[in-house]
């Protein structure tokens, strides 16, 4: 049973109806470039690769599975780790394990998570036939591949409901990765290009236009950014094209004095026009794997359970 009073419920219904009318009136004038329906507020979700490795994968997948975000930006590890976890398991280790011993035993340490070399062999065996098909499409049809188009195909092929990319592909949520080559996926692309010279071409400029156009054609935008670096800046820079996001939440442990992009406060982004001066912007100084599940439980999850 709802705890809202009749007046609160009616106000919520009115706001929802007004938003629907606004969306419908603008839909024909400003359609999304990827064919998704326009919402009253476009939600950008950004996360760094370590968050998929270290335990937030299921929480992020929940948001994507239930179509609660509209646009994703991540780094290369955020792509490959999601896919590799569908193919092979990783193991819990410790931050203090000896690197030399791990190396001699074919184990790679990411924090306290251990990833066997065999995982990357399985990933290469799965990925190479897909890259062969992509190259053939490029050569026969002059098809212009971008990181987001390639990621869409990977999500379609993985066929595993535990995957973030599976649900992103199913709901046609674009996943942008401007640093696609910065990781194991980049190694695979390198090996494939050597074998198949001149090889597959991946156009980052078309993707920049894509994400910027999504921002420009949105009625309003909201950003949830876990971590920093290229992920944080890519979302903020897209919102610069519309004079700033309307709502912004950063969750990271970066500090201004460390000189990192992560450390910058939302007010710094206001000075660049990436966040609107009137925006409800906040930075949560906390470890994202602790805080983001709580945030989702109190917001997105309630919306999903209310519908069900």
Protein Blocks (a to p, Z undefined) as FASTA:
>chain_A
ZZbdfklmmmmmmmmmmmmmmmmmmmmmmccfklpacdfbdcdddddfklmmnopmmmmm
mmmmnopafbdcddfklmmmmmmmmmpccddddfkbcfklmmmnopacehjaccdfklmm
mmmmmmmmmmmmmmmmmmmnopacdfklmmmmmmmmnopakbmklmmmmnopacddfklm
ncjklmmmmmmmmmmcgbjaddfklmmmmmmmmmmmpmbdcdddehehjllmmmmmmmmm
nopafbdcdddfbdfklopaklpcfklmmmnopacfkbccddddddfklmmmmmmmmmmm
mmmmmmZZ
